[in-house]
């Protein structure tokens, strides 16, 4: 490690305060993930797996299915994919981090005659350091500081999406997992995309204890995202009813009082920013918020973390000025991030259009990264 003192400022009041949870896959960024995670955390990584009883396999695939008939369209290779629970992984890595909670950023000060930068928070506190890395999500306040609210604003796209994490009756849960132990996605000619992934397996022999992550997305240009349990449930049911079995039964079987979130999907196409002489930069969703139908958001965030560490290592080990080190990191990341955002949006729109489905990046490229030009 580089010996750089750092503190994470978290807007939540405690670890995993958000009720909304999900899981995610590490595909092409596994080598970079290993660069970022200390050995003692890697040794315990299985505790954060969606299913700790099942390790990665070189034969893992993501079935792509016809949502109307249940027919297999394609088994997309996802060799050795690592599926992690967001909340469990956050708890694992938080053990080694200096985290201050209840810190909502209000402003950033970069004095022109100084190499320092100060973050100010809504509780009236402030902290001064040498570098702020804004990893504060798709609605990043750090991005707004760097570019201004208008240039930093998310751009909505013509897709609405709902999601939930819930258990199922044992018979349905077993039928779903017989399709694939990890996950599957189905595409319906009417435009709905349904993704399910195993989320938690407390007891491998008792399917009623398993939890699943559900996602439903559909094309919609103008309607506001449904809000309130009744409106959200109505949309959920109307699209789920179109699905073939056993997908339909699975989506219809979640509890009537289940928490279902619903949003309009959005993007921000990465563009260069003034890093204030090497004092403020971005990473992850703050730098390249993208849609999720090809699983590129997390993997690009991992690349950001690894490449930023490499850049800072040149500063620490080789005495390269931090402004030069950050310039190298940002040039690569901004080009890669912008391409990934554009490709992800293109893919999301295409998988909701039956005529374009099989020409979409997820069918032609799978989860592979974009090739650099």
ChimeraX attribute file (.defattr): number of C-alpha atoms within 10 A of each C-alpha:
attribute: neighborCount
match mode: 1-to-1
recipient: residues
	/A:1	8
	/A:2	11
	/A:3	7
	/A:4	9
	/A:5	7
	/A:6	13
	/A:7	13
	/A:8	15
	/A:9	19
	/A:10	16
	/A:11	17
	/A:12	14
	/A:13	13
	/A:14	12
	/A:15	14
	/A:16	14
	/A:17	10
	/A:18	10
	/A:19	8
	/A:20	14
	/A:21	15
	/A:22	20
	/A:23	21
	/A:24	21
	/A:25	22
	/A:26	22
	/A:27	20
	/A:28	20
	/A:29	19
	/A:30	17
	/A:31	13
	/A:32	16
	/A:33	18
	/A:34	14
	/A:35	17
	/A:36	17
	/A:37	14
	/A:38	13
	/A:39	11
	/A:40	8
	/A:41	16
	/A:42	15
	/A:43	10
	/A:44	11
	/A:45	18
	/A:46	19
	/A:47	17
	/A:48	22
	/A:49	26
	/A:50	30
	/A:51	22
	/A:52	16
	/A:53	12
	/A:54	13
	/A:55	13
	/A:56	15
	/A:57	12
	/A:58	10
	/A:59	10
	/A:60	18
	/A:61	20
	/A:62	22
	/A:63	20
	/A:64	21
	/A:65	20
	/A:66	19
	/A:67	26
	/A:68	18
	/A:69	13
	/A:70	17
	/A:71	12
	/A:72	12
	/A:73	15
	/A:74	14
	/A:75	15
	/A:76	18
	/A:77	16
	/A:78	22
	/A:79	15
	/A:80	18
	/A:81	22
	/A:82	20
	/A:83	24
	/A:84	24
	/A:85	21
	/A:86	19
	/A:87	18
	/A:88	18
	/A:89	18
	/A:90	14
	/A:91	14
	/A:92	17
	/A:93	15
	/A:94	13
	/A:95	10
	/A:96	10
	/A:97	11
	/A:98	12
	/A:99	16
	/A:100	14
	/A:101	14
	/A:102	15
	/A:103	20
	/A:104	19
	/A:105	21
	/A:106	16
	/A:107	15
	/A:108	20
	/A:109	12
	/A:110	17
	/A:111	11
	/A:112	10
	/A:113	6
	/A:114	9
	/A:115	14
	/A:116	17
	/A:117	20
	/A:118	18
	/A:119	19
	/A:120	17
	/A:121	18
	/A:122	13
	/A:123	11
	/A:124	10
	/A:125	12
	/A:126	15
	/A:127	12
	/A:128	14
	/A:129	14
	/A:130	15
	/A:131	19
	/A:132	22
	/A:133	15
	/A:134	19
	/A:135	21
	/A:136	20
	/A:137	17
	/A:138	20
	/A:139	16
	/A:140	21
	/A:141	22
	/A:142	26
	/A:143	25
	/A:144	16
	/A:145	16
	/A:146	20
	/A:147	17
	/A:148	12
	/A:149	13
	/A:150	8
	/A:151	12
	/A:152	23
	/A:153	18
	/A:154	18
	/A:155	11
	/A:156	13
	/A:157	18
	/A:158	16
	/A:159	23
	/A:160	23
	/A:161	22
	/A:162	21
	/A:163	22
	/A:164	21
	/A:165	23
	/A:166	21
	/A:167	23
	/A:168	22
	/A:169	15
	/A:170	14
	/A:171	10
	/A:172	19
	/A:173	22
	/A:174	17
	/A:175	15
	/A:176	24
	/A:177	17
	/A:178	10
	/A:179	13
	/A:180	16
	/A:181	16
	/A:182	24
	/A:183	21
	/A:184	21
	/A:185	19
	/A:186	25
	/A:187	26
	/A:188	24
	/A:189	16
	/A:190	16
	/A:191	20
	/A:192	25
	/A:193	27
	/A:194	26
	/A:195	18
	/A:196	24
	/A:197	25
	/A:198	28
	/A:199	27
	/A:200	23
	/A:201	20
	/A:202	16
	/A:203	12
	/A:204	14
	/A:205	10
	/A:206	12
	/A:207	20
	/A:208	18
	/A:209	18
	/A:210	23
	/A:211	19
	/A:212	27
	/A:213	20
	/A:214	21
	/A:215	22
	/A:216	22
	/A:217	25
	/A:218	24
	/A:219	20
	/A:220	15
	/A:221	12
	/A:222	11
	/A:223	10
	/A:224	10
	/A:225	19
	/A:226	20
	/A:227	13
	/A:228	11
	/A:229	15
	/A:230	12
	/A:231	11
	/A:232	17
	/A:233	21
	/A:234	12
	/A:235	16
	/A:236	22
	/A:237	13
	/A:238	11
	/A:239	20
	/A:240	21
	/A:241	14
	/A:242	16
	/A:243	25
	/A:244	17
	/A:245	17
	/A:246	14
	/A:247	24
	/A:248	18
	/A:249	18
	/A:250	21
	/A:251	24
	/A:252	16
	/A:253	14
	/A:254	19
	/A:255	11
	/A:256	10
	/A:257	9
	/A:258	13
	/A:259	17
	/A:260	20
	/A:261	19
	/A:262	23
	/A:263	15
	/A:264	21
	/A:265	20
	/A:266	19
	/A:267	20
	/A:268	24
	/A:269	21
	/A:270	22
	/A:271	16
	/A:272	14
	/A:273	15
	/A:274	11
	/A:275	18
	/A:276	16
	/A:277	17
	/A:278	20
	/A:279	20
	/A:280	23
	/A:281	24
	/A:282	25
	/A:283	25
	/A:284	25
	/A:285	22
	/A:286	25
	/A:287	33
	/A:288	28
	/A:289	27
	/A:290	31
	/A:291	25
	/A:292	16
	/A:293	20
	/A:294	22
	/A:295	20
	/A:296	25
	/A:297	23
	/A:298	18
	/A:299	22
	/A:300	24
	/A:301	23
	/A:302	23
	/A:303	23
	/A:304	24
	/A:305	19
	/A:306	20
	/A:307	21
	/A:308	21
	/A:309	18
	/A:310	18
	/A:311	20
	/A:312	22
	/A:313	19
	/A:314	16
	/A:315	18
	/A:316	15
	/A:317	9
	/A:318	9
	/A:319	11
	/A:320	15
	/A:321	13
	/A:322	20
	/A:323	16
	/A:324	16
	/A:325	20
	/A:326	24
	/A:327	16
	/A:328	15
	/A:329	20
	/A:330	25
	/A:331	13
	/A:332	12
	/A:333	25
	/A:334	21
	/A:335	15
	/A:336	20
	/A:337	29
	/A:338	20
	/A:339	17
	/A:340	24
	/A:341	24
	/A:342	17
	/A:343	19
	/A:344	25
	/A:345	22
	/A:346	14
	/A:347	23
	/A:348	27
	/A:349	20
	/A:350	19
	/A:351	27
	/A:352	22
	/A:353	21
	/A:354	15
	/A:355	10
	/A:356	12
	/A:357	21
	/A:358	15
	/A:359	14
	/A:360	21
	/A:361	21
	/A:362	22
	/A:363	18
	/A:364	12
	/A:365	13
	/A:366	16
	/A:367	22
	/A:368	18
	/A:369	17
	/A:370	13
	/A:371	7
	/A:372	7
	/A:373	3
